[in-house]
Amino acid sequence: MYKPPPPLPGGYLVGDEVHWCGKGHMLDDGDRVVYGEKGEVVGPTTLEVYGRVGEGVAVLFHGSTVWVH
C-alpha cells in the first residue's frame, strides 16, 4: 500500500521557489550562490547537516549541479 512521504519542514513544497538570503557561498561543484539568487525546493535534507537530517529542505540553484541542504 502506498504511503505518502511526510510533509517538508516549514510548509515548503517540492517545486517552491526560494531565494538565497546569506552571504555569497561556494558550492561543492564550484558554482557560487549570491544573495537573492533563486532556487527550487527539491525535497527534504538527506545529508546529516548539523545532526538534523530531515529538518530542512534541499534546494537546487539555477546553473548548479548540487543541492544545497
Residue frames relative to the residue before (quaternion, step in Angstrom):
aa qw qx qy qz dx dy dz
M 1.0000 0.0000 0.0000 0.0000 0.00 0.00 0.00
Y 0.4828 -0.6814 0.4793 0.2699 3.57 -0.99 0.93
K 0.0792 -0.7645 0.6388 0.0355 3.53 -0.98 0.91
P 0.3719 -0.7462 0.4968 0.2408 3.63 -0.51 1.10
P 0.5512 -0.6073 0.4433 0.3617 3.58 -1.11 0.60
P 0.5820 -0.5731 0.4256 0.3894 3.60 -1.16 0.46
P 0.6014 -0.5642 0.4066 0.3932 3.59 -1.16 0.46
L 0.5276 -0.6196 0.4777 0.3310 3.56 -1.21 0.51
P 0.5982 -0.5672 0.4197 0.3798 3.59 -1.13 0.55
G 0.8209 0.2834 -0.1963 0.4553 3.54 -1.19 0.57
G 0.5568 -0.6306 0.3844 0.3802 3.57 1.26 0.14
Y 0.3992 0.7177 -0.4797 0.3090 3.59 1.25 0.23
L 0.2070 -0.7414 0.6244 0.1326 3.51 -1.29 0.52
V 0.5759 -0.5442 0.4597 0.4010 3.58 -1.16 0.56
G 0.7568 0.3366 -0.2778 0.4867 3.56 -0.87 1.01
D 0.4876 0.6579 -0.4413 0.3669 3.61 1.23 -0.23
E 0.3774 -0.6939 0.5643 0.2400 3.56 -1.11 0.73
V 0.0132 -0.7761 0.6301 -0.0237 3.55 -0.94 0.97
H 0.2943 -0.7496 0.5690 0.1665 3.57 -1.28 0.29
W 0.4812 -0.6396 0.5206 0.2971 3.55 -1.13 0.75
C 0.1135 -0.8289 0.5473 0.0221 3.59 -0.68 1.11
G 0.5898 0.5704 -0.3715 0.4345 3.57 1.24 0.22
K 0.6946 -0.3942 0.3634 0.4796 3.53 -1.33 -0.26
G 0.6838 -0.4503 0.3634 0.4445 3.56 -1.27 0.27
H 0.0522 -0.8106 0.5824 -0.0320 3.56 -1.00 0.86
M 0.3365 -0.7254 0.5675 0.1962 3.57 -0.97 0.91
L 0.3009 -0.7625 0.5510 0.1568 3.60 -0.82 1.04
D 0.6972 -0.4949 0.3312 0.3990 3.55 -1.30 0.35
D 0.6928 0.4645 -0.2860 0.4717 3.61 1.12 -0.57
G 0.6161 -0.5713 0.3358 0.4259 3.59 1.31 0.15
D 0.5380 0.5928 -0.4146 0.4328 3.58 1.25 -0.14
R 0.2777 -0.7483 0.5830 0.1521 3.53 -1.28 0.39
V 0.1955 -0.7409 0.6259 0.1450 3.56 -1.09 0.75
V 0.1690 -0.7842 0.5926 0.0727 3.55 -1.07 0.77
Y 0.7117 -0.4550 0.3224 0.4272 3.55 -1.26 0.45
G 0.8212 0.2436 -0.2018 0.4750 3.56 -0.91 0.98
E 0.4771 0.6879 -0.4441 0.3193 3.60 1.22 -0.19
K 0.4275 -0.7155 0.5014 0.2322 3.55 -1.01 0.90
G 0.0021 0.7725 -0.6350 0.0078 3.51 -1.18 0.73
E 0.3452 -0.7256 0.5590 0.2045 3.55 -1.32 0.19
V 0.4433 -0.6704 0.5274 0.2756 3.58 -0.91 0.93
V 0.1219 -0.8239 0.5526 0.0302 3.57 -0.78 1.09
G 0.7760 -0.2507 0.1501 0.5589 3.60 1.26 -0.06
P 0.6893 -0.4439 0.3459 0.4563 3.57 -1.27 -0.27
T 0.6003 -0.5125 0.4371 0.4311 3.56 -1.23 0.26
T 0.1572 -0.7984 0.5765 0.0747 3.55 -0.98 0.84
L 0.6344 0.4790 -0.3303 0.5089 3.56 1.27 -0.19
E 0.4834 -0.6371 0.4972 0.3365 3.54 -1.13 0.50
V 0.0063 0.7984 -0.5972 0.0771 3.53 -0.10 1.35
Y 0.8289 -0.1139 0.0210 0.5473 3.55 -0.44 1.21
G 0.6561 -0.5453 0.3064 0.4222 3.59 1.08 0.71
R 0.6350 0.5563 -0.3099 0.4374 3.59 1.22 0.31
V 0.0002 0.8148 -0.5780 0.0437 3.60 0.60 1.10
G 0.8414 0.1978 -0.1520 0.4794 3.57 -0.90 0.94
E 0.5996 0.5773 -0.3667 0.4156 3.61 1.23 0.02
G 0.7415 0.2805 -0.2014 0.5753 3.58 1.25 0.17
V 0.4654 -0.6536 0.5057 0.3170 3.55 -1.28 -0.24
A 0.3911 -0.6712 0.5765 0.2534 3.53 -1.27 0.54
V 0.1168 -0.8024 0.5850 0.0145 3.58 -0.94 0.96
L 0.1957 -0.7453 0.6266 0.1168 3.54 -1.08 0.82
F 0.2235 -0.7886 0.5631 0.1049 3.57 -0.67 1.14
H 0.6553 -0.5434 0.3639 0.3779 3.55 -1.12 0.78
G 0.8345 0.2022 -0.1742 0.4822 3.57 -0.88 1.00
S 0.6166 0.5381 -0.3513 0.4548 3.57 1.24 -0.12
T 0.3331 -0.7415 0.5470 0.2000 3.56 -1.23 0.46
V 0.7075 0.3798 -0.2568 0.5378 3.61 1.28 -0.05
W 0.4705 -0.6596 0.5145 0.2807 3.51 -1.19 0.66
V 0.3084 -0.6879 0.6187 0.2210 3.54 -1.23 0.52
H 0.1974 -0.7922 0.5700 0.0927 3.58 -0.79 1.03
